[in-house]
């Protein structure tokens, strides 16, 4: 029934980068000099694994317990005290255990040399030869590393998948989030978090970032790059086809494509409905693609290269409360093909340039002919109210002699539609009530309702398919 405009099926029943890789430990020759050592000292004080610096208190200052956006004073650090630093956030330094101090004139912060940090990694990894960066992971290790970072996205208009790129942000496909209100993110541990809104999106790349209503205590993915991948490399896809949360598939990189300037990974890893927005991972466990589309009945599956999302790195440096959101969209109810309620006549004309011929126009409708549905000639009538599209009717130009002829044609069309839509009618009435028979499909917040009707008009029976909003 619906005109096919694309070669690929977007998988809507339908992330990324920005986590910096940990610096690799020094090579074998460098590590050899520390063989047998159990401690590395920096200015006479032991440098601990994971430590990135040290803090000396110059003036009495407050130690805070930080949980999400909440900051609670804990105690006062005294002048002259020394603390190891393991992490930082904008304007604050972590002394471990979720405790932070303000990074200001009251403290002195110093960092060790890279050589010292590499030395600590050498004694923490005695072999000194295989580092997390270099190690090839098994399929089970890739899944274990990333399973908690891939989410099932549920909304009013459908479901898809997404990947956690920061404690506040999820990367997914644009077609998963657009016109899909009330999204939630379901994590594999059962935690469900509301999506506050869309941060940024690009329909051409089919990528988007959404913001969680509250940050989560899950470590984000590590981002790779397609530049380090080759044809034939093993990859693992994690997504939620038909709502089967975090389903895993394995395959190879079949090829690299460029479609309209967008870098795409072709893979044999199975991708299906609901996998849109899921993660494609390499054997280092790094995210290299967002699974997007496939072709039925083949091993041809596609992911958008993670490199396409690097332009959005800046959003990872923004605190949760300051992450901006796009204005909320007005939900579109789609009629036939790419027609939606509220389109103007000019928009409908533009969308129909390649289909049929504009045969008639009045203030209330547009009529296109020279079109066929299921090899039968039809006309399409676009009905407007106050200049805005309200419904679409498809009238079949066939001669139906009597009720028996009309019922036979009705049954034929009903079979075609149910097969084409892969969905049985919600109601079928063939009792010729009011001299008509009808089959109906219910609509929802995103899709129109549809009716197949055979009814009398101008002394003869007429068959019509009508796309409309349910009243």
N, C-alpha and C positions, 0 to 999 in steps of 0.2 A: 504494500500500500504506500508506504512513505518513500519518497525519492531518495536514492542513495547518493550522497554528495561526497563521501570520503572513502578512501580505500581501507583505512584502519578503523576499528571499532574502539571508541574510547571506553574504558572499563569502569563505568560509573554505575554501580547498583547502590555505581561507581561504587633528611633530610639530609650535616650538610656540610659542613665544611668547617666550619669556622673553628672547630676545636683544634688548637695547635697541637701538632704531634709532639710527644715528649722527645727531648733531645736524646739522640742515641748515645749509648755508652761508648767509651773509647775502644779502639780496636785491640786485637790481641797483643800486639807489641807494646802498646801503651800500658795495658793492664798488667803485663808481666812484672813490672817494677813494684807492684803492690801485692804480689803473691805472698800469702802468709799473714798479711796485715788484717787486723779486725777493726781498726779505727783510723779515721782521717782527721787531722787537726787543722784548724784554721785560726791563726793568731793565738795558739795555745789552748783553744777550746774545741772539743770534739764537734765535727760537722756530721749531723745525723742524716740518714736517708730521708729524702723528701724535703729536707730543709732548703729554703731558697734564700735565706738571709737571716740577719739578727737585728734586734732592736735594743737600744740602750735608752733608758728613761732619763731625760735631762731635767724635767720638772714633773712633779706629781701629776698623774693623768688618770682618767677613768678607763677601766676595763669594762667592755660591754658584752653581753650575751646576745648574739644575733640569730634570729630564727625567721627566715623569710624576710618580710619587710619590717618585722618588729625588732626593736633595739632597746635592751634593758640594761641599765647600769648594774654592775656586779660588785666591783670593789675598786679601790684606788691603788694603782701601781706607784711605788715610791721611787724618788730620784735615785739614780745609780743602779737600779735593778737591770738585769739582762734577761732577754727572752729570745728563743728561737722563733723564726717566722716561717710558716709553711704555705701560706697562701695570702692573697690580697683581693680586695674589691675596691671600687672607686672610693678613694679617700680614707681607706681603712686597711689595717694589717692584721692578719690572723696569727694568734699564738697557739692555735689548735683547739679542738673541742668545741668549736663554734664561738670562741671568744675573740673579740677584736678590740683594737685601740685605734683612735683617730690618728691619721698620718699628718702630723702638724709639727710646729716648732718645739713642742714638748718632748719629742722623741727624736732619736737619731737612728736612721735605717741604713744598713750596709749589706752588700751582697758579695758572696765569694766569687772567685774567678771560675771560668768554665772548666779549667783544668781540675780545680778542686771538686767541682760537682761531678765531673767524669770519673775522678778517683773514687768518690763514694759509690758510684754506680759499679765500678770494677769490683769493689769488695762485696757489694750486695749481690753481684752476679759473678761468682768466682770463675766460671768458665771463660768469661770475658769475650766470648765469640758470638753468641746468639742473643740478640736483644729483641724486645717486643717489636721493634720496627722491622727487623729482618726475618722474623720467624714466619714460616708458612703454617697457618692454622688448619686443623681438620674442620670438616663441615660441622661437627658437633661443637667445636670450640668457637667457630664463627657465630653459630646460633646462640650459644650460651652467652657470648659477649654482647649480643645485640637484641636478643628477644625482648628484653624489658624496655627497649628504646623505640620499638615499633608499636603503634597504637591503631585501634579500630575507631574510625570517625563515624559517628552516627548523627544524622540530621533529619529534618522533616521530609526532605526530598530525596533521601537516599543515603548510602553509606560508602565509605572508601577507607583508605589507610593513610597513615602519616608517620613521620620519623622525628624523634625528639632531637633538636639541634642545640638547644640550651634548656635550662631548667624552666624557662617561660615560653619557649617557641617551638612550633612544630612545622616542618616542611612537608608539603603535599602537592597534589595537582590543583591547578586553578579550577578545573571543571568539577572537582569534588566539593569545593567550598562556595562557588558562585551560585547564588539563588538557592541556597540550602540552609535555611535558618535553624537556629537552636542546635548547633553542633555541640557534641560532647566527644571527649577523647577517653577511650577505655583502654587502660593499661593491662598487661598480661597478668598482673597481680590482683586484678579485680578493681583497682582504684579507678573511679570515673570522675573526670574533671571537665567542667564547662569550658567551652571556647568563648573567650570574651569578644573576639572579633578578628577581622582580617587585617594584618599589618601591611602587607604588600602582595601584589599579584601581577602576573604577566600572562595574558591569554595566548600570546604567540608562542611562548615557551611552555605553556601549560604548567606553570609552577606558581606556588603561593606559600606565604608564611602566615600562620595563625597564632594568636596569643592565648595561652591558657589563662583562666580566670585567676589562678593562684600558681606560684612556682611549685615544682615537684622535686622530691628528693631522689631523683634518678640521674645518674651520670649520662650526659648526652653522647651521641655517636662521635666517633673519630672520622674526620673527613679525609678522603683520598683525592685523587685526581685521575681523570681518564688518560692524562698524558703518560702515566706509568703503567697503563694496561695495554695488552696486546691481543690480537685475534687468537682464539684457542685457550685463553686464560679461563680457569674455573671461576664461576661466580655463584652466589647464593642469593635467592630472592626471598624476602619475608613480607607477607601481606595477608589480607583477610578476604579471600575469594568467597563470594556469596555469604559473607558474614562468618566464615569459619576462621576464627581469630588466629592470627600469626601462623599461618600455614607456610611451611618451608619447601622450596624447590631448588634443585641444583641444575646447573647447566654450564654452557660455555659462552664466551663472547664470540658470536658468529661473525660480526662485522661492526664497523663504525659508519654511521650515515650522517649526512647533513641535509636537513629538510628546511628550506626557506631560511637558512642561516642559523638553525638550531642544531646543536650537536646531539646525536642520538646513538645509543648503544643497542645493537641488535643482539639478542641472546636466545639460546634454546631453553633457558630456565622458564618453566611453565608460569604463565601469568593469566589470571582469569578475572571475571566480574568481582569487583570489590577490592582487587589488588591495586587499583589506581592510588598512587601516593605512597606505596610501600617502598622498601629499601632494596637496592641491589648492592651486594657487598663483595669485595675481593677477598683473596685468601689471607690477607693481613687483618681482615675484619673491618676494613675501612669502607665507608659509604662512597660508592662511585656513581650511583644513578638512582633516579626516582622512577619506579615502574609505572608505565602509562598506558600502553596499548598493545593489541595483538590482533592476529588474523585467525578467525575460526578454522579449525580443522588442520592447522599447521603447527610447526614448532617455531613460527616467526613471532617473536615477542620483542617489545621495545621499552627502553627506559631513557628518560631525559638525562643527559650527562650532568653530574653534580657540578661540573665547572660552570654551567650556565647560571648557577645560583650564587656564585662568588661576588657578584655585584651588590649583594645584600649583606655583606659581612658586617657593616656598621651597626646593624640591629642587635648583634650579639653583645655589643659593648654598652648597651643602654640598660639601666636598672628597670626592673619589672614595672614599677608604677609609672615610669616615664616612656615606656614603649608606645609609640603612637598607633592609632587605628584608623583605617579608612572609614568613611561614612557608611552606615548600614545600607544595603541595597534594598530597593523595592522588589519584592518577589514577583517574578514573571510567571504567568501561566501560559504554557506553550500550547498552541493549536496544532495545525498540520505542519510537518517539517519544522522549519525554523521560524514559523509565524507565532507570535505571541500576542495576547490580549493587550490592546492599547497602542498598537502600531498605527502610524498614519498611512494615508493612501500612498504617499510617495515612498515610504519605507517598504510597503508591500510590492509596489511596482518594481522597485530596485531589486528586491529579493527574488522576483519572478522573471528577471530578464532572460534567463536561459530556459524557462519553461513556458510553453504555450504562447498564446497571442492575446493581448488585451483587446477584447472584442467589444466591450461596452462599459461605460462608466456613468454613474449617477451620483448624487450627493450621498446616497446610502449604500452603494455597493460597487464592486469591480467584478467584471465577468471575464474569465480567461477561457479560450477554447483551444482546439488543436492539441489536446492532452488525452492520454489514455491511462486507465487504471485496470490492471489485470487483463490487458489486451482489449478492453472495451473503451470506446470513445466516451469522453466525459467533458463537462464544463465545470470549472471551479468558480464559486460565487463567494466573494469576501464581503461580509456584511459589516457596516460601520454604524456607530451611534455617536453623535456629537463629534464626528471626525476621527473616532478611534475604533480600531478593529475589535469586533465583538465575537464573531463566529465565522466558520468556514463551512460551506456546503458543497459536496461533490455530487453532481447529478449525472446519472448514467443515461447516455443517449441510445437506449435500446427500446424495442417495441415489446411490451408485455400485454398479451391479448386478454387474459382473464386471471382470476385469482390463482388457479393452478399454475399458470405460467409464471405469475409473480412469485409464488411460493418456491418454485424450482429455482428461479434466479436468486431469490433471497438465500436459500440454502447453499447455493454455489458461492455467493459472496461471503457468507458467514464462515464457510470453510476456509476460504482464502485469507480472510482477515485473522481468524484465530491461529492459523498456521504462521502467517506473517508476523503477527504480534507475539506469538507464543503465549497467548493468554485467552482463556475462554471468556465469553461474554458473562457479565454479572447477572443479566436477566434476558430471557428470550420469551417473547409472546407471539405465538403464531395462530391465535384464535380469531383473527380478523376483527378484533374489537374496533369499533368506529371505522370499519372498512380498511384497517391498516394492520400490518404486522411489524414487529420491531425487535431488535436486539440492542442492548446498551452495555457500555463499559463505564464504570464509575471513574471520575477524575480524582485528583488530589491537589495539594498545594502548589504543585509544579506543572502537572499535566492536565489537559482538558478532559472532559468527558467525551464519549463518542457514541453515536447512535447510527445503526443501520435500519432504515425504514423503507418499506414499500407502501405507497399510499396513492389514493386517487387525486389527480390534478387535471383540470381542463378535459374531463371525460375519458382520461386514460390512466393506467397505472404507471407510477414513476418510482424508480429506485434511487435512494440517496444515502450518502454517508455524511453525517454532520458532526463537526468538532465544535464543542461549545463548553461554556462554564456552567456547572450545575448550579441551579438556583436554590 
